[in-house]
Amino acid sequence: MTYYLRTALRALFFRHANPLAILCIYILVFILSPCRAADRRADRIELNDRISLVQSRTFPKIAVISFAGNYDDPVQQRELAKADLLILGAATAPVSAVRALKALNNRQLIGLYTVLNEARKVSHVPLTKERTAKLDFQGWWLKNARGEPQRWTSKFDTWDINVTDWAKPDADGLRYPEWVAGLWFRHLFSLVPEADIWFFDNLFVHQRIQSADWVGTGVDQSGSDPSIQRAFRVGQRKEIEAARQLAPNLLFVANADNDLSSSEYQYALNGGLLECMVGQRWSLETRTGWQMMMQTYKRVVENLRSPALTIFGLCMKDETNYSELRYSLASALMGGGYFQVSDQSSTYRKNIWFDEFRVDLGQPIDPAFPSSLKNGAYARRFENGIVVLNPTARILKIDVGKFYRHFHGTQDPIVNSGKAVEGEFALPARDAVILIRR
């Protein structure tokens, strides 16, 4: 209830002779005030509150990315509410779904999906229709010298956008990155103040078009030209900066294909998704090995703003490959990030859950990214347990003393047997184990 309303009611009460009517007004105001306060409560969540929520979560911290839709389904909501962090891909603002999820898990961080560099040409969704119309009218699509639209992949039926300063501004002096930040905000984030994260897809360090007329001179430029690449990164950074101006209390997280060390990306974000770090032929671990993957993971953390939120992704070919699950989860735990799993298709329409996700390790005792043990294994202690990882190609003998036991699980009961650890045990190659205190 505002100061002016209170003053008016007091004046009305003392100057007029119908106390019953005034009493009814007071009752009505006090009934409605909590509703208005509840509507404003999400607006008052500060950035520091969201940072504290990230930092206070116990491990393992589980993230889910969902494009499954049907978010108002109570069964779907109960599944999604199990995650510590949730990114929703929704074409329209999922107002009721986010409120329901927050009611089920008030410590869950929820993000809404946006994409930086591409758009569909045909859609019946109001947001996408407005974006496409603007791209058409302003001529902001990326085209070659023959005027043909370009795209880095045909997989998603999208086309690339010229995000650089070479594109002509609109009547308000805005180019695409600044304009589209306002569009996302108006259609999504302003309508869902309970959301915590603005998520950007496709934060590429190198744009992926072989050649196009970026400059608008009627001549194609090589996509590998350093000036083109830098202009591309500057454009992507400008969208992030414009979004931060509109929503300064949100966390800004991007799906990055790089370690964020370039001058354009360094310290631009609060968090980064490291998609499919393990599990695919193009995964970083497959191409460069475990050590290089972990170095990249560490550099990403170092190039983020507080709270340096990372999401370590596994894309599983076989959902019963529990050793790969443990190996990937343990790698994530060595660095302190959230852990996220998708299936082979990587379309994020399936919610996959494992026994390890319900273990409560508490907060870390050892620092992130510990040094290896003498035999090449890695271990990190937590308040309620220890994580031991073997990234090598050979079986290793591990001795963690007699303070721990296996937790009891049903998916892989041979490993997660609930039995006490007595002295030395063998840890297979490219595997890991989570042990809890006895």
C-alpha positions in Angstrom: 0.0 0.0 0.0 1.5 3.3 -1.0 2.1 6.3 1.2 -0.5 8.3 -0.8 -3.2 5.7 -0.3 -2.6 5.5 3.4 -2.8 9.3 3.7 -6.0 9.5 1.8 -7.6 6.8 3.9 -6.6 8.4 7.1 -8.1 11.7 6.0 -11.2 10.0 4.9 -11.6 8.2 8.1 -11.2 11.3 10.3 -13.2 13.7 8.3 -16.3 11.7 7.3 -18.9 10.0 9.3 -19.2 6.5 7.8 -16.7 4.4 9.7 -18.2 1.1 8.5 -17.5 2.0 4.9 -14.0 3.1 5.8 -13.4 -0.1 7.6 -14.4 -2.1 4.5 -12.0 -0.1 2.4 -9.2 -0.8 4.9 -10.0 -4.5 4.9 -10.0 -4.6 1.0 -6.7 -2.8 0.9 -5.0 -5.1 3.3 -6.4 -8.1 1.5 -5.1 -6.9 -1.8 -1.7 -5.6 -0.6 -0.1 -9.0 -0.1 -1.1 -9.9 -3.6 0.6 -6.8 -5.0 3.6 -7.4 -2.8 3.9 -11.0 -4.1 3.7 -9.7 -7.7 6.5 -7.3 -6.9 8.7 -9.7 -4.9 10.4 -11.1 -7.9 11.3 -7.6 -9.1 13.1 -7.0 -5.9 15.4 -10.0 -6.2 18.9 -8.4 -6.5 21.9 -9.8 -8.4 23.7 -10.5 -5.2 20.8 -12.7 -4.0 21.2 -14.8 -7.2 24.9 -15.0 -6.8 24.5 -16.1 -3.2 22.1 -18.8 -4.3 24.7 -20.2 -6.7 27.4 -20.1 -4.1 25.4 -21.7 -1.4 24.2 -24.8 -3.3 25.6 -28.1 -2.1 27.1 -30.6 -4.5 26.5 -32.1 -6.9 24.7 -29.2 -8.6 22.5 -30.5 -11.4 21.4 -28.4 -14.4 18.7 -29.3 -16.9 18.1 -27.8 -20.3 14.6 -28.4 -21.6 13.0 -27.8 -25.0 10.3 -30.4 -24.2 7.5 -27.9 -24.0 4.3 -28.7 -22.1 5.7 -26.9 -19.1 2.3 -26.4 -17.5 1.9 -30.1 -17.1 2.2 -30.9 -13.3 4.0 -34.2 -14.0 6.6 -32.4 -16.2 6.9 -29.6 -13.6 7.7 -32.1 -10.8 10.5 -33.6 -12.9 12.0 -30.3 -13.9 11.8 -28.9 -10.3 14.3 -31.5 -9.2 17.1 -29.6 -10.9 19.2 -26.9 -9.2 19.3 -24.9 -12.4 16.9 -25.0 -15.3 17.0 -23.5 -18.7 13.7 -23.4 -20.5 13.4 -23.1 -24.3 10.0 -21.5 -24.8 8.6 -19.5 -27.7 6.3 -17.5 -25.5 6.8 -16.4 -21.9 6.2 -19.4 -19.6 4.7 -17.3 -16.9 2.5 -19.8 -15.1 5.1 -22.6 -15.5 7.9 -20.6 -13.9 5.8 -19.6 -11.0 4.7 -23.2 -10.5 8.3 -24.4 -10.6 9.4 -21.8 -8.1 6.6 -22.9 -5.8 7.9 -26.5 -6.0 11.6 -25.5 -5.6 12.2 -22.0 -4.4 15.9 -22.4 -4.6 15.9 -23.4 -8.2 17.5 -20.9 -10.7 15.5 -20.6 -13.9 16.7 -19.2 -17.2 15.0 -18.4 -20.4 16.6 -19.3 -23.8 17.6 -16.8 -26.5 19.9 -17.2 -29.5 22.5 -14.7 -30.7 23.3 -15.2 -34.3 20.4 -16.7 -36.2 16.7 -16.7 -36.7 13.9 -18.5 -38.5 12.4 -17.0 -41.6 8.9 -18.5 -41.1 7.1 -18.8 -37.8 3.6 -18.2 -36.3 5.1 -17.3 -32.9 4.7 -13.5 -32.2 8.2 -13.0 -31.0 9.8 -14.7 -34.0 7.4 -13.1 -36.5 8.3 -9.7 -35.1 12.0 -10.5 -35.3 11.7 -11.8 -38.9 9.8 -8.8 -40.0 12.4 -6.5 -38.6 15.2 -8.4 -40.2 13.5 -8.3 -43.5 12.7 -4.6 -43.3 16.1 -3.5 -42.1 18.0 -5.9 -44.4 19.9 -7.3 -41.4 20.1 -10.9 -42.8 23.7 -12.0 -43.6 23.9 -12.3 -47.4 26.6 -12.9 -50.0 27.4 -10.6 -52.8 24.6 -12.2 -54.9 22.1 -11.3 -52.2 21.6 -14.9 -51.1 21.0 -15.5 -47.4 23.7 -17.5 -45.6 23.6 -20.0 -42.7 26.2 -21.9 -40.8 24.0 -25.0 -40.5 20.7 -26.2 -42.0 19.9 -28.4 -39.0 17.6 -25.9 -37.3 16.0 -24.2 -40.3 17.6 -20.9 -39.3 19.6 -18.2 -41.2 22.5 -16.1 -40.0 22.2 -12.4 -39.1 24.7 -9.6 -39.7 25.4 -8.6 -36.1 28.3 -6.3 -37.0 28.5 -2.5 -37.0 28.6 -2.6 -40.8 24.9 -3.3 -40.8 22.9 -0.1 -41.2 21.1 1.1 -38.1 17.3 1.5 -37.9 15.4 4.8 -37.5 16.2 4.8 -33.7 19.9 4.3 -34.4 19.9 0.7 -33.3 21.6 -2.2 -35.0 20.4 -5.8 -34.6 22.2 -6.6 -31.3 20.8 -3.7 -29.4 17.3 -3.9 -31.0 16.9 -7.7 -30.4 17.9 -7.4 -26.7 14.8 -5.2 -26.3 12.7 -7.7 -28.2 13.7 -10.6 -25.9 13.2 -8.5 -22.8 9.7 -7.3 -23.9 8.4 -10.7 -25.0 10.1 -12.9 -22.2 11.9 -11.3 -19.3 9.6 -8.4 -18.5 6.7 -10.9 -18.3 8.5 -13.4 -16.2 10.3 -11.4 -13.4 10.8 -14.6 -11.5 13.4 -15.8 -14.0 17.0 -15.6 -12.8 19.0 -16.2 -16.0 19.2 -14.7 -19.4 20.6 -17.5 -21.6 22.3 -16.9 -24.9 23.0 -19.7 -27.4 25.8 -19.7 -29.9 28.5 -17.5 -28.4 31.0 -18.5 -31.1 34.6 -17.3 -30.9 34.7 -17.6 -34.8 31.7 -17.0 -37.0 31.2 -20.0 -39.2 30.2 -18.6 -42.6 32.9 -19.3 -45.2 32.3 -16.0 -47.0 29.7 -13.3 -47.2 29.2 -9.6 -47.8 29.5 -8.5 -44.2 30.6 -5.0 -45.1 27.8 -4.3 -47.6 30.0 -3.4 -50.5 28.7 -6.0 -52.9 31.8 -8.0 -52.5 32.2 -11.2 -50.4 34.7 -11.1 -47.6 36.4 -14.3 -46.2 34.8 -15.4 -43.0 38.3 -16.2 -41.6 39.4 -12.6 -42.0 40.5 -11.3 -38.5 38.5 -8.1 -38.9 35.4 -10.0 -39.7 35.8 -12.3 -36.8 36.4 -9.5 -34.4 33.4 -7.5 -35.7 31.3 -10.6 -35.2 32.4 -11.0 -31.6 31.9 -7.3 -30.9 28.3 -7.6 -32.2 27.6 -10.6 -29.9 29.1 -8.8 -26.9 26.9 -5.7 -27.7 23.7 -7.8 -27.4 24.9 -9.1 -24.0 25.6 -5.6 -22.8 22.3 -4.3 -24.0 20.5 -7.1 -22.2 22.4 -6.3 -19.0 21.2 -2.7 -19.3 17.6 -3.9 -19.5 17.9 -6.5 -16.7 20.8 -5.7 -14.4 19.7 -8.1 -11.7 19.8 -11.2 -13.9 22.6 -13.7 -14.4 23.9 -13.8 -17.9 24.9 -17.3 -19.2 25.9 -18.4 -22.7 26.6 -21.6 -24.5 30.2 -20.9 -25.5 32.4 -22.9 -27.9 35.5 -21.2 -26.4 37.2 -20.4 -23.2 36.0 -16.7 -23.2 39.5 -15.4 -23.1 39.1 -13.1 -26.2 38.9 -9.4 -25.3 35.4 -9.2 -26.6 34.0 -12.0 -24.3 36.2 -11.8 -21.2 34.2 -10.9 -18.1 31.0 -10.3 -20.2 29.1 -13.1 -18.6 28.2 -14.6 -15.2 28.2 -18.1 -16.5 29.0 -20.5 -19.4 27.5 -23.7 -20.7 30.2 -26.1 -21.8 28.0 -28.2 -24.1 28.8 -31.9 -24.7 32.3 -31.8 -23.1 32.1 -35.6 -23.1 30.2 -38.2 -25.2 30.4 -37.1 -28.8 33.1 -37.5 -31.5 33.3 -33.7 -31.6 33.4 -33.3 -27.8 36.4 -31.5 -26.4 37.5 -34.5 -24.4 37.3 -36.7 -27.5 39.4 -34.3 -29.6 41.9 -33.1 -27.1 41.9 -35.4 -24.1 40.9 -35.1 -20.5 43.7 -32.7 -19.4 43.1 -30.2 -22.1 39.3 -30.4 -21.5 39.9 -29.6 -17.8 42.3 -26.7 -18.7 39.6 -25.2 -20.9 37.0 -25.7 -18.1 39.3 -23.8 -15.7 40.0 -21.0 -18.1 36.2 -20.5 -18.6 35.8 -20.1 -14.8 38.6 -17.6 -14.7 37.1 -15.5 -17.5 33.6 -15.1 -16.0 32.1 -12.5 -13.7 30.9 -13.6 -10.2 29.6 -16.2 -9.5 31.5 -17.9 -12.3 28.7 -20.3 -12.9 29.6 -23.1 -15.3 27.5 -26.0 -16.7 29.5 -29.1 -17.6 27.7 -31.0 -20.3 27.6 -34.7 -21.1 25.9 -36.0 -24.3 25.4 -39.7 -23.7 25.2 -42.2 -26.5 24.2 -45.0 -24.0 22.2 -44.0 -21.0 23.2 -47.2 -19.2 26.9 -46.3 -19.5 27.2 -45.5 -15.9 31.0 -45.4 -15.9 30.9 -42.6 -18.4 28.3 -40.8 -16.3 30.5 -41.1 -13.2 33.6 -40.0 -15.1 31.9 -36.9 -16.5 30.2 -36.0 -13.2 33.4 -36.4 -11.3 35.2 -34.1 -13.9 32.5 -31.5 -13.3 32.9 -31.8 -9.5 36.6 -31.2 -9.8 35.9 -27.8 -11.1 32.8 -27.0 -9.0 30.3 -26.5 -11.9 26.8 -27.6 -12.4 26.4 -30.9 -14.3 24.1 -31.5 -17.2 23.2 -34.5 -19.2 21.5 -34.8 -22.6 20.8 -37.9 -24.7 22.5 -38.7 -28.0 20.2 -36.5 -30.1 21.1 -33.4 -27.9 17.7 -31.9 -28.6 17.1 -31.4 -24.9 13.6 -33.0 -24.9 14.4 -35.7 -22.4 15.1 -35.4 -18.7 17.7 -38.0 -17.7 18.2 -38.6 -13.9 20.8 -40.7 -12.1 21.3 -42.1 -8.6 24.3 -39.9 -8.2 22.3 -36.8 -8.5 20.5 -37.4 -5.1 23.7 -37.7 -3.1 24.4 -34.7 -0.9 28.2 -34.1 -0.8 27.8 -30.7 0.9 30.3 -28.0 0.3 33.9 -28.6 -1.0 36.7 -28.9 1.5 39.5 -29.0 -1.1 39.9 -26.2 -3.7 38.7 -26.6 -7.2 40.9 -28.2 -9.9 43.1 -30.1 -7.5 46.5 -31.6 -8.4 46.7 -35.2 -9.3 47.6 -38.0 -6.9 50.9 -39.7 -7.5 49.4 -42.5 -9.6 47.5 -40.0 -11.9 44.1 -40.2 -10.1 42.3 -37.1 -8.8 40.4 -36.7 -5.6 38.4 -33.9 -4.1 37.0 -34.0 -0.6 33.6 -32.5 0.4 31.9 -32.1 3.7 29.9 -35.3 3.3 32.2 -37.4 1.1 34.9 -37.7 -1.5 35.0 -37.9 -5.3 37.8 -40.0 -6.9 38.4 -39.9 -10.6 40.7 -42.0 -12.9 41.1 -40.2 -16.2 43.9 -42.5 -17.3 43.7 -45.5 -19.6 44.7 -48.0 -16.9 43.3 -49.4 -13.7 44.5 -47.5 -10.6 44.8 -48.6 -7.0 43.2 -46.0 -4.7 43.4 -45.7 -0.9 41.2 -43.2 0.8 41.3 -44.8 4.3 38.4 -46.2 6.2 36.3 -43.1 6.5 34.0 -43.7 3.5 31.4 -46.0 2.0 29.6 -46.4 -1.3 26.1 -44.9 -1.3 23.2 -47.2 -2.1 21.9 -47.0 -5.7 19.7 -49.1 -7.9 21.0 -48.2 -11.4 24.5 -49.6 -10.9 24.3 -51.5 -7.6 27.6 -53.3 -8.1 29.4 -49.9 -7.7 26.8 -48.1 -5.7 26.4 -51.0 -3.2 26.3 -49.1 0.1 29.3 -51.1 1.3 32.1 -49.6 3.4 35.4 -48.9 1.8 38.2 -50.9 3.5 41.6 -49.8 2.5 42.8 -50.0 -1.1 40.4 -50.5 -4.0 40.7 -50.7 -7.8 39.3 -47.9 -10.0 38.9 -48.8 -13.7 40.2 -46.6 -16.5 38.1 -43.6 -17.4 35.8 -44.1 -14.4 35.1 -42.5 -11.1 33.3 -43.1 -7.8 31.4 -40.9 -5.3 31.9 -42.1 -1.7 30.1 -40.7 1.3 31.2 -40.5 4.9 30.5 -43.5 7.1 
